Amino acid sequence: MYIIKVKGIAKIPDYVQLRDDKFTLLAYFRVDRPDKSLDKLGYGDKQEYIMKFIQDLPFGQIAKIEL
């Protein structure tokens, strides 16, 4: 799975995109509200690990994460 962290501007908040190996969009959520999106994908139990990874990721970069 790939993670992209997108920097918001003005009133638009920061977002995260989760994409599969074919780069299909799996989830798109605000950095401060990942709960429902990760639960829907079945990664609710790995939320802490994913959010730590997202915090360390610079804006605008694509990173591969193994879950």
mmCIF file of the N, C-alpha and C atoms, coordinates in Angstrom:
data_MODEL
# 
_entry.id   MODEL 
# 
loop_
_atom_site.group_PDB 
_atom_site.id 
_atom_site.type_symbol 
_atom_site.label_atom_id 
_atom_site.label_alt_id 
_atom_site.label_comp_id 
_atom_site.label_asym_id 
_atom_site.label_entity_id 
_atom_site.label_seq_id 
_atom_site.pdbx_PDB_ins_code 
_atom_site.Cartn_x 
_atom_site.Cartn_y 
_atom_site.Cartn_z 
_atom_site.occupancy 
_atom_site.B_iso_or_equiv 
_atom_site.pdbx_formal_charge 
_atom_site.auth_seq_id 
_atom_site.auth_comp_id 
_atom_site.auth_asym_id 
_atom_site.auth_atom_id 
_atom_site.pdbx_PDB_model_num 
ATOM 1   N N  . MET A 1 1  ? 0.840   -1.164 0.000  1.00 0.00 ? 1  MET A N  1 
ATOM 2   C CA . MET A 1 1  ? 0.000   0.000  0.000  1.00 0.00 ? 1  MET A CA 1 
ATOM 3   C C  . MET A 1 1  ? 0.889   1.231  0.000  1.00 0.00 ? 1  MET A C  1 
ATOM 4   N N  . TYR A 1 2  ? 0.406   2.270  -0.658 1.00 0.00 ? 2  TYR A N  1 
ATOM 5   C CA . TYR A 1 2  ? 1.133   3.534  -0.739 1.00 0.00 ? 2  TYR A CA 1 
ATOM 6   C C  . TYR A 1 2  ? 0.384   4.618  0.032  1.00 0.00 ? 2  TYR A C  1 
ATOM 7   N N  . ILE A 1 3  ? 1.147   5.508  0.644  1.00 0.00 ? 3  ILE A N  1 
ATOM 8   C CA . ILE A 1 3  ? 0.585   6.624  1.399  1.00 0.00 ? 3  ILE A CA 1 
ATOM 9   C C  . ILE A 1 3  ? 1.113   7.917  0.800  1.00 0.00 ? 3  ILE A C  1 
ATOM 10  N N  . ILE A 1 4  ? 0.208   8.871  0.590  1.00 0.00 ? 4  ILE A N  1 
ATOM 11  C CA . ILE A 1 4  ? 0.569   10.194 0.108  1.00 0.00 ? 4  ILE A CA 1 
ATOM 12  C C  . ILE A 1 4  ? -0.015  11.202 1.095  1.00 0.00 ? 4  ILE A C  1 
ATOM 13  N N  . LYS A 1 5  ? 0.808   12.089 1.584  1.00 0.00 ? 5  LYS A N  1 
ATOM 14  C CA . LYS A 1 5  ? 0.363   13.118 2.525  1.00 0.00 ? 5  LYS A CA 1 
ATOM 15  C C  . LYS A 1 5  ? 0.300   14.440 1.761  1.00 0.00 ? 5  LYS A C  1 
ATOM 16  N N  . VAL A 1 6  ? -0.890  15.040 1.727  1.00 0.00 ? 6  VAL A N  1 
ATOM 17  C CA . VAL A 1 6  ? -1.139  16.243 0.937  1.00 0.00 ? 6  VAL A CA 1 
ATOM 18  C C  . VAL A 1 6  ? -1.348  17.432 1.881  1.00 0.00 ? 6  VAL A C  1 
ATOM 19  N N  . LYS A 1 7  ? -0.584  18.492 1.665  1.00 0.00 ? 7  LYS A N  1 
ATOM 20  C CA . LYS A 1 7  ? -0.673  19.696 2.494  1.00 0.00 ? 7  LYS A CA 1 
ATOM 21  C C  . LYS A 1 7  ? -1.842  20.553 2.049  1.00 0.00 ? 7  LYS A C  1 
ATOM 22  N N  . GLY A 1 8  ? -2.710  20.891 2.980  1.00 0.00 ? 8  GLY A N  1 
ATOM 23  C CA . GLY A 1 8  ? -3.826  21.776 2.692  1.00 0.00 ? 8  GLY A CA 1 
ATOM 24  C C  . GLY A 1 8  ? -3.380  23.232 2.696  1.00 0.00 ? 8  GLY A C  1 
ATOM 25  N N  . ILE A 1 9  ? -4.186  24.078 2.090  1.00 0.00 ? 9  ILE A N  1 
ATOM 26  C CA . ILE A 1 9  ? -3.892  25.513 2.092  1.00 0.00 ? 9  ILE A CA 1 
ATOM 27  C C  . ILE A 1 9  ? -5.135  26.275 2.538  1.00 0.00 ? 9  ILE A C  1 
ATOM 28  N N  . ALA A 1 10 ? -4.927  27.382 3.202  1.00 0.00 ? 10 ALA A N  1 
ATOM 29  C CA . ALA A 1 10 ? -6.008  28.237 3.707  1.00 0.00 ? 10 ALA A CA 1 
ATOM 30  C C  . ALA A 1 10 ? -6.979  27.410 4.556  1.00 0.00 ? 10 ALA A C  1 
ATOM 31  N N  . LYS A 1 11 ? -8.232  27.304 4.134  1.00 0.00 ? 11 LYS A N  1 
ATOM 32  C CA . LYS A 1 11 ? -9.241  26.581 4.911  1.00 0.00 ? 11 LYS A CA 1 
ATOM 33  C C  . LYS A 1 11 ? -9.288  25.091 4.596  1.00 0.00 ? 11 LYS A C  1 
ATOM 34  N N  . ILE A 1 12 ? -8.524  24.644 3.627  1.00 0.00 ? 12 ILE A N  1 
ATOM 35  C CA . ILE A 1 12 ? -8.504  23.224 3.264  1.00 0.00 ? 12 ILE A CA 1 
ATOM 36  C C  . ILE A 1 12 ? -7.497  22.505 4.170  1.00 0.00 ? 12 ILE A C  1 
ATOM 37  N N  . PRO A 1 13 ? -7.930  21.482 4.901  1.00 0.00 ? 13 PRO A N  1 
ATOM 38  C CA . PRO A 1 13 ? -7.021  20.796 5.835  1.00 0.00 ? 13 PRO A CA 1 
ATOM 39  C C  . PRO A 1 13 ? -6.071  19.835 5.114  1.00 0.00 ? 13 PRO A C  1 
ATOM 40  N N  . ASP A 1 14 ? -5.090  19.337 5.869  1.00 0.00 ? 14 ASP A N  1 
ATOM 41  C CA . ASP A 1 14 ? -4.167  18.335 5.345  1.00 0.00 ? 14 ASP A CA 1 
ATOM 42  C C  . ASP A 1 14 ? -4.902  17.009 5.170  1.00 0.00 ? 14 ASP A C  1 
ATOM 43  N N  . TYR A 1 15 ? -4.580  16.295 4.096  1.00 0.00 ? 15 TYR A N  1 
ATOM 44  C CA . TYR A 1 15 ? -5.223  15.018 3.799  1.00 0.00 ? 15 TYR A CA 1 
ATOM 45  C C  . TYR A 1 15 ? -4.200  13.927 3.564  1.00 0.00 ? 15 TYR A C  1 
ATOM 46  N N  . VAL A 1 16 ? -4.662  12.692 3.659  1.00 0.00 ? 16 VAL A N  1 
ATOM 47  C CA . VAL A 1 16 ? -3.853  11.512 3.377  1.00 0.00 ? 16 VAL A CA 1 
ATOM 48  C C  . VAL A 1 16 ? -4.600  10.665 2.364  1.00 0.00 ? 16 VAL A C  1 
ATOM 49  N N  . GLN A 1 17 ? -3.866  10.135 1.396  1.00 0.00 ? 17 GLN A N  1 
ATOM 50  C CA . GLN A 1 17 ? -4.424  9.191  0.437  1.00 0.00 ? 17 GLN A CA 1 
ATOM 51  C C  . GLN A 1 17 ? -3.767  7.846  0.671  1.00 0.00 ? 17 GLN A C  1 
ATOM 52  N N  . LEU A 1 18 ? -4.576  6.795  0.698  1.00 0.00 ? 18 LEU A N  1 
ATOM 53  C CA . LEU A 1 18 ? -4.073  5.425  0.747  1.00 0.00 ? 18 LEU A CA 1 
ATOM 54  C C  . LEU A 1 18 ? -4.395  4.789  -0.595 1.00 0.00 ? 18 LEU A C  1 
ATOM 55  N N  . ARG A 1 19 ? -3.371  4.211  -1.236 1.00 0.00 ? 19 ARG A N  1 
ATOM 56  C CA . ARG A 1 19 ? -3.552  3.612  -2.555 1.00 0.00 ? 19 ARG A CA 1 
ATOM 57  C C  . ARG A 1 19 ? -2.958  2.212  -2.568 1.00 0.00 ? 19 ARG A C  1 
ATOM 58  N N  . ASP A 1 20 ? -3.550  1.326  -3.379 1.00 0.00 ? 20 ASP A N  1 
ATOM 59  C CA . ASP A 1 20 ? -3.040  -0.042 -3.474 1.00 0.00 ? 20 ASP A CA 1 
ATOM 60  C C  . ASP A 1 20 ? -1.874  -0.116 -4.452 1.00 0.00 ? 20 ASP A C  1 
ATOM 61  N N  . ASP A 1 21 ? -1.395  -1.329 -4.740 1.00 0.00 ? 21 ASP A N  1 
ATOM 62  C CA . ASP A 1 21 ? -0.233  -1.502 -5.606 1.00 0.00 ? 21 ASP A CA 1 
ATOM 63  C C  . ASP A 1 21 ? -0.484  -1.079 -7.048 1.00 0.00 ? 21 ASP A C  1 
ATOM 64  N N  . LYS A 1 22 ? -1.741  -1.056 -7.467 1.00 0.00 ? 22 LYS A N  1 
ATOM 65  C CA . LYS A 1 22 ? -2.088  -0.574 -8.810 1.00 0.00 ? 22 LYS A CA 1 
ATOM 66  C C  . LYS A 1 22 ? -2.394  0.921  -8.787 1.00 0.00 ? 22 LYS A C  1 
ATOM 67  N N  . PHE A 1 23 ? -2.173  1.537  -7.631 1.00 0.00 ? 23 PHE A N  1 
ATOM 68  C CA . PHE A 1 23 ? -2.368  2.960  -7.375 1.00 0.00 ? 23 PHE A CA 1 
ATOM 69  C C  . PHE A 1 23 ? -3.838  3.381  -7.414 1.00 0.00 ? 23 PHE A C  1 
ATOM 70  N N  . THR A 1 24 ? -4.737  2.446  -7.155 1.00 0.00 ? 24 THR A N  1 
ATOM 71  C CA . THR A 1 24 ? -6.160  2.744  -7.026 1.00 0.00 ? 24 THR A CA 1 
ATOM 72  C C  . THR A 1 24 ? -6.401  3.357  -5.646 1.00 0.00 ? 24 THR A C  1 
ATOM 73  N N  . LEU A 1 25 ? -7.176  4.417  -5.593 1.00 0.00 ? 25 LEU A N  1 
ATOM 74  C CA . LEU A 1 25 ? -7.469  5.098  -4.335 1.00 0.00 ? 25 LEU A CA 1 
ATOM 75  C C  . LEU A 1 25 ? -8.313  4.198  -3.435 1.00 0.00 ? 25 LEU A C  1 
ATOM 76  N N  . LEU A 1 26 ? -7.812  3.917  -2.237 1.00 0.00 ? 26 LEU A N  1 
ATOM 77  C CA . LEU A 1 26 ? -8.529  3.103  -1.256 1.00 0.00 ? 26 LEU A CA 1 
ATOM 78  C C  . LEU A 1 26 ? -9.219  3.968  -0.212 1.00 0.00 ? 26 LEU A C  1 
ATOM 79  N N  . ALA A 1 27 ? -8.538  5.024  0.205  1.00 0.00 ? 27 ALA A N  1 
ATOM 80  C CA . ALA A 1 27 ? -9.095  5.913  1.226  1.00 0.00 ? 27 ALA A CA 1 
ATOM 81  C C  . ALA A 1 27 ? -8.495  7.301  1.078  1.00 0.00 ? 27 ALA A C  1 
ATOM 82  N N  . TYR A 1 28 ? -9.282  8.291  1.485  1.00 0.00 ? 28 TYR A N  1 
ATOM 83  C CA . TYR A 1 28 ? -8.887  9.693  1.436  1.00 0.00 ? 28 TYR A CA 1 
ATOM 84  C C  . TYR A 1 28 ? -9.473  10.310 2.692  1.00 0.00 ? 28 TYR A C  1 
ATOM 85  N N  . PHE A 1 29 ? -8.607  10.721 3.621  1.00 0.00 ? 29 PHE A N  1 
ATOM 86  C CA . PHE A 1 29 ? -9.119  11.231 4.887  1.00 0.00 ? 29 PHE A CA 1 
ATOM 87  C C  . PHE A 1 29 ? -8.235  12.342 5.426  1.00 0.00 ? 29 PHE A C  1 
ATOM 88  N N  . ARG A 1 30 ? -8.826  13.128 6.322  1.00 0.00 ? 30 ARG A N  1 
ATOM 89  C CA . ARG A 1 30 ? -8.079  14.201 6.980  1.00 0.00 ? 30 ARG A CA 1 
ATOM 90  C C  . ARG A 1 30 ? -7.071  13.578 7.934  1.00 0.00 ? 30 ARG A C  1 
ATOM 91  N N  . VAL A 1 31 ? -5.929  14.229 8.059  1.00 0.00 ? 31 VAL A N  1 
ATOM 92  C CA . VAL A 1 31 ? -4.877  13.722 8.934  1.00 0.00 ? 31 VAL A CA 1 
ATOM 93  C C  . VAL A 1 31 ? -5.372  13.610 10.378 1.00 0.00 ? 31 VAL A C  1 
ATOM 94  N N  . ASP A 1 32 ? -6.216  14.527 10.798 1.00 0.00 ? 32 ASP A N  1 
ATOM 95  C CA . ASP A 1 32 ? -6.695  14.523 12.185 1.00 0.00 ? 32 ASP A CA 1 
ATOM 96  C C  . ASP A 1 32 ? -7.938  13.659 12.402 1.00 0.00 ? 32 ASP A C  1 
ATOM 97  N N  . ARG A 1 33 ? -8.469  13.006 11.360 1.00 0.00 ? 33 ARG A N  1 
ATOM 98  C CA . ARG A 1 33 ? -9.678  12.170 11.500 1.00 0.00 ? 33 ARG A CA 1 
ATOM 99  C C  . ARG A 1 33 ? -9.595  10.884 10.671 1.00 0.00 ? 33 ARG A C  1 
ATOM 100 N N  . PRO A 1 34 ? -8.713  9.963  11.042 1.00 0.00 ? 34 PRO A N  1 
ATOM 101 C CA . PRO A 1 34 ? -8.554  8.739  10.251 1.00 0.00 ? 34 PRO A CA 1 
ATOM 102 C C  . PRO A 1 34 ? -9.491  7.602  10.650 1.00 0.00 ? 34 PRO A C  1 
ATOM 103 N N  . ASP A 1 35 ? -10.203 7.727  11.755 1.00 0.00 ? 35 ASP A N  1 
ATOM 104 C CA . ASP A 1 35 ? -10.918 6.621  12.379 1.00 0.00 ? 35 ASP A CA 1 
ATOM 105 C C  . ASP A 1 35 ? -11.780 5.791  11.439 1.00 0.00 ? 35 ASP A C  1 
ATOM 106 N N  . LYS A 1 36 ? -12.787 6.386  10.840 1.00 0.00 ? 36 LYS A N  1 
ATOM 107 C CA . LYS A 1 36 ? -13.760 5.646  10.039 1.00 0.00 ? 36 LYS A CA 1 
ATOM 108 C C  . LYS A 1 36 ? -13.142 5.051  8.779  1.00 0.00 ? 36 LYS A C  1 
ATOM 109 N N  . SER A 1 37 ? -12.268 5.787  8.125  1.00 0.00 ? 37 SER A N  1 
ATOM 110 C CA . SER A 1 37 ? -11.659 5.308  6.880  1.00 0.00 ? 37 SER A CA 1 
ATOM 111 C C  . SER A 1 37 ? -10.809 4.069  7.112  1.00 0.00 ? 37 SER A C  1 
ATOM 112 N N  . LEU A 1 38 ? -10.001 4.076  8.153  1.00 0.00 ? 38 LEU A N  1 
ATOM 113 C CA . LEU A 1 38 ? -9.154  2.917  8.435  1.00 0.00 ? 38 LEU A CA 1 
ATOM 114 C C  . LEU A 1 38 ? -9.976  1.727  8.898  1.00 0.00 ? 38 LEU A C  1 
ATOM 115 N N  . ASP A 1 39 ? -11.039 1.978  9.648  1.00 0.00 ? 39 ASP A N  1 
ATOM 116 C CA . ASP A 1 39 ? -11.929 0.893  10.072 1.00 0.00 ? 39 ASP A CA 1 
ATOM 117 C C  . ASP A 1 39 ? -12.610 0.242  8.871  1.00 0.00 ? 39 ASP A C  1 
ATOM 118 N N  . LYS A 1 40 ? -13.056 1.059  7.912  1.00 0.00 ? 40 LYS A N  1 
ATOM 119 C CA . LYS A 1 40 ? -13.704 0.552  6.704  1.00 0.00 ? 40 LYS A CA 1 
ATOM 120 C C  . LYS A 1 40 ? -12.791 -0.376 5.920  1.00 0.00 ? 40 LYS A C  1 
ATOM 121 N N  . LEU A 1 41 ? -11.508 -0.034 5.869  1.00 0.00 ? 41 LEU A N  1 
ATOM 122 C CA . LEU A 1 41 ? -10.530 -0.840 5.130  1.00 0.00 ? 41 LEU A CA 1 
ATOM 123 C C  . LEU A 1 41 ? -10.085 -2.078 5.906  1.00 0.00 ? 41 LEU A C  1 
ATOM 124 N N  . GLY A 1 42 ? -10.438 -2.143 7.178  1.00 0.00 ? 42 GLY A N  1 
ATOM 125 C CA . GLY A 1 42 ? -10.036 -3.272 8.006  1.00 0.00 ? 42 GLY A CA 1 
ATOM 126 C C  . GLY A 1 42 ? -8.692  -3.059 8.685  1.00 0.00 ? 42 GLY A C  1 
ATOM 127 N N  . TYR A 1 43 ? -8.230  -1.815 8.751  1.00 0.00 ? 43 TYR A N  1 
ATOM 128 C CA . TYR A 1 43 ? -6.957  -1.494 9.374  1.00 0.00 ? 43 TYR A CA 1 
ATOM 129 C C  . TYR A 1 43 ? -7.122  -0.736 10.681 1.00 0.00 ? 43 TYR A C  1 
ATOM 130 N N  . GLY A 1 44 ? -8.271  -0.849 11.297 1.00 0.00 ? 44 GLY A N  1 
ATOM 131 C CA . GLY A 1 44 ? -8.516  -0.154 12.563 1.00 0.00 ? 44 GLY A CA 1 
ATOM 132 C C  . GLY A 1 44 ? -7.546  -0.572 13.644 1.00 0.00 ? 44 GLY A C  1 
ATOM 133 N N  . ASP A 1 45 ? -7.127  -1.848 13.626 1.00 0.00 ? 45 ASP A N  1 
ATOM 134 C CA . ASP A 1 45 ? -6.193  -2.346 14.627 1.00 0.00 ? 45 ASP A CA 1 
ATOM 135 C C  . ASP A 1 45 ? -4.766  -1.854 14.392 1.00 0.00 ? 45 ASP A C  1 
ATOM 136 N N  . LYS A 1 46 ? -4.487  -1.361 13.186 1.00 0.00 ? 46 LYS A N  1 
ATOM 137 C CA . LYS A 1 46 ? -3.148  -0.870 12.846 1.00 0.00 ? 46 LYS A CA 1 
ATOM 138 C C  . LYS A 1 46 ? -3.118  0.659  12.749 1.00 0.00 ? 46 LYS A C  1 
ATOM 139 N N  . GLN A 1 47 ? -4.155  1.294  13.246 1.00 0.00 ? 47 GLN A N  1 
ATOM 140 C CA . GLN A 1 47 ? -4.278  2.744  13.136 1.00 0.00 ? 47 GLN A CA 1 
ATOM 141 C C  . GLN A 1 47 ? -3.101  3.472  13.778 1.00 0.00 ? 47 GLN A C  1 
ATOM 142 N N  . GLU A 1 48 ? -2.670  3.049  14.944 1.00 0.00 ? 48 GLU A N  1 
ATOM 143 C CA . GLU A 1 48 ? -1.573  3.724  15.646 1.00 0.00 ? 48 GLU A CA 1 
ATOM 144 C C  . GLU A 1 48 ? -0.285  3.673  14.806 1.00 0.00 ? 48 GLU A C  1 
ATOM 145 N N  . TYR A 1 49 ? 0.018   2.510  14.226 1.00 0.00 ? 49 TYR A N  1 
ATOM 146 C CA . TYR A 1 49 ? 1.212   2.353  13.386 1.00 0.00 ? 49 TYR A CA 1 
ATOM 147 C C  . TYR A 1 49 ? 1.116   3.224  12.131 1.00 0.00 ? 49 TYR A C  1 
ATOM 148 N N  . ILE A 1 50 ? -0.034  3.213  11.483 1.00 0.00 ? 50 ILE A N  1 
ATOM 149 C CA . ILE A 1 50 ? -0.232  3.994  10.257 1.00 0.00 ? 50 ILE A CA 1 
ATOM 150 C C  . ILE A 1 50 ? -0.120  5.485  10.546 1.00 0.00 ? 50 ILE A C  1 
ATOM 151 N N  . MET A 1 51 ? -0.721  5.951  11.619 1.00 0.00 ? 51 MET A N  1 
ATOM 152 C CA . MET A 1 51 ? -0.689  7.375  11.944 1.00 0.00 ? 51 MET A CA 1 
ATOM 153 C C  . MET A 1 51 ? 0.723   7.826  12.333 1.00 0.00 ? 51 MET A C  1 
ATOM 154 N N  . LYS A 1 52 ? 1.490   6.978  12.993 1.00 0.00 ? 52 LYS A N  1 
ATOM 155 C CA . LYS A 1 52 ? 2.882   7.299  13.314 1.00 0.00 ? 52 LYS A CA 1 
ATOM 156 C C  . LYS A 1 52 ? 3.677   7.442  12.019 1.00 0.00 ? 52 LYS A C  1 
ATOM 157 N N  . PHE A 1 53 ? 3.437   6.534  11.073 1.00 0.00 ? 53 PHE A N  1 
ATOM 158 C CA . PHE A 1 53 ? 4.092   6.575  9.768  1.00 0.00 ? 53 PHE A CA 1 
ATOM 159 C C  . PHE A 1 53 ? 3.743   7.871  9.039  1.00 0.00 ? 53 PHE A C  1 
ATOM 160 N N  . ILE A 1 54 ? 2.467   8.248  9.093  1.00 0.00 ? 54 ILE A N  1 
ATOM 161 C CA . ILE A 1 54 ? 1.997   9.474  8.429  1.00 0.00 ? 54 ILE A CA 1 
ATOM 162 C C  . ILE A 1 54 ? 2.621   10.709 9.063  1.00 0.00 ? 54 ILE A C  1 
ATOM 163 N N  . GLN A 1 55 ? 2.731   10.740 10.381 1.00 0.00 ? 55 GLN A N  1 
ATOM 164 C CA . GLN A 1 55 ? 3.324   11.893 11.064 1.00 0.00 ? 55 GLN A CA 1 
ATOM 165 C C  . GLN A 1 55 ? 4.758   12.134 10.608 1.00 0.00 ? 55 GLN A C  1 
ATOM 166 N N  . ASP A 1 56 ? 5.512   11.062 10.401 1.00 0.00 ? 56 ASP A N  1 
ATOM 167 C CA . ASP A 1 56 ? 6.916   11.177 10.011 1.00 0.00 ? 56 ASP A CA 1 
ATOM 168 C C  . ASP A 1 56 ? 7.104   11.434 8.521  1.00 0.00 ? 56 ASP A C  1 
ATOM 169 N N  . LEU A 1 57 ? 6.055   11.268 7.726  1.00 0.00 ? 57 LEU A N  1 
ATOM 170 C CA . LEU A 1 57 ? 6.143   11.424 6.279  1.00 0.00 ? 57 LEU A CA 1 
ATOM 171 C C  . LEU A 1 57 ? 6.056   12.902 5.889  1.00 0.00 ? 57 LEU A C  1 
ATOM 172 N N  . PRO A 1 58 ? 7.000   13.390 5.080  1.00 0.00 ? 58 PRO A N  1 
ATOM 173 C CA . PRO A 1 58 ? 6.920   14.775 4.612  1.00 0.00 ? 58 PRO A CA 1 
ATOM 174 C C  . PRO A 1 58 ? 5.752   14.959 3.633  1.00 0.00 ? 58 PRO A C  1 
ATOM 175 N N  . PHE A 1 59 ? 5.236   16.158 3.552  1.00 0.00 ? 59 PHE A N  1 
ATOM 176 C CA . PHE A 1 59 ? 4.144   16.458 2.627  1.00 0.00 ? 59 PHE A CA 1 
ATOM 177 C C  . PHE A 1 59 ? 4.612   16.283 1.170  1.00 0.00 ? 59 PHE A C  1 
ATOM 178 N N  . GLY A 1 60 ? 3.727   15.769 0.349  1.00 0.00 ? 60 GLY A N  1 
ATOM 179 C CA . GLY A 1 60 ? 3.995   15.661 -1.086 1.00 0.00 ? 60 GLY A CA 1 
ATOM 180 C C  . GLY A 1 60 ? 4.811   14.462 -1.492 1.00 0.00 ? 60 GLY A C  1 
ATOM 181 N N  . GLN A 1 61 ? 5.181   13.596 -0.570 1.00 0.00 ? 61 GLN A N  1 
ATOM 182 C CA . GLN A 1 61 ? 5.969   12.409 -0.920 1.00 0.00 ? 61 GLN A CA 1 
ATOM 183 C C  . GLN A 1 61 ? 5.085   11.175 -0.891 1.00 0.00 ? 61 GLN A C  1 
ATOM 184 N N  . ILE A 1 62 ? 5.454   10.213 -1.718 1.00 0.00 ? 62 ILE A N  1 
ATOM 185 C CA . ILE A 1 62 ? 4.766   8.929  -1.762 1.00 0.00 ? 62 ILE A CA 1 
ATOM 186 C C  . ILE A 1 62 ? 5.651   7.915  -1.066 1.00 0.00 ? 62 ILE A C  1 
ATOM 187 N N  . ALA A 1 63 ? 5.064   7.148  -0.146 1.00 0.00 ? 63 ALA A N  1 
ATOM 188 C CA . ALA A 1 63 ? 5.832   6.137  0.579  1.00 0.00 ? 63 ALA A CA 1 
ATOM 189 C C  . ALA A 1 63 ? 5.069   4.826  0.563  1.00 0.00 ? 63 ALA A C  1 
ATOM 190 N N  . LYS A 1 64 ? 5.802   3.742  0.457  1.00 0.00 ? 64 LYS A N  1 
ATOM 191 C CA . LYS A 1 64 ? 5.195   2.415  0.505  1.00 0.00 ? 64 LYS A CA 1 
ATOM 192 C C  . LYS A 1 64 ? 5.220   1.921  1.937  1.00 0.00 ? 64 LYS A C  1 
ATOM 193 N N  . ILE A 1 65 ? 4.103   1.376  2.380  1.00 0.00 ? 65 ILE A N  1 
ATOM 194 C CA . ILE A 1 65 ? 3.998   0.842  3.731  1.00 0.00 ? 65 ILE A CA 1 
ATOM 195 C C  . ILE A 1 65 ? 3.521   -0.605 3.627  1.00 0.00 ? 65 ILE A C  1 
ATOM 196 N N  . GLU A 1 66 ? 4.150   -1.471 4.393  1.00 0.00 ? 66 GLU A N  1 
ATOM 197 C CA . GLU A 1 66 ? 3.770   -2.887 4.453  1.00 0.00 ? 66 GLU A CA 1 
ATOM 198 C C  . GLU A 1 66 ? 2.907   -3.113 5.687  1.00 0.00 ? 66 GLU A C  1 
ATOM 199 N N  . LEU A 1 67 ? 1.716   -3.644 5.460  1.00 0.00 ? 67 LEU A N  1 
ATOM 200 C CA . LEU A 1 67 ? 0.808   -3.910 6.592  1.00 0.00 ? 67 LEU A CA 1 
ATOM 201 C C  . LEU A 1 67 ? 0.532   -5.390 6.705  1.00 0.00 ? 67 LEU A C  1 
# 
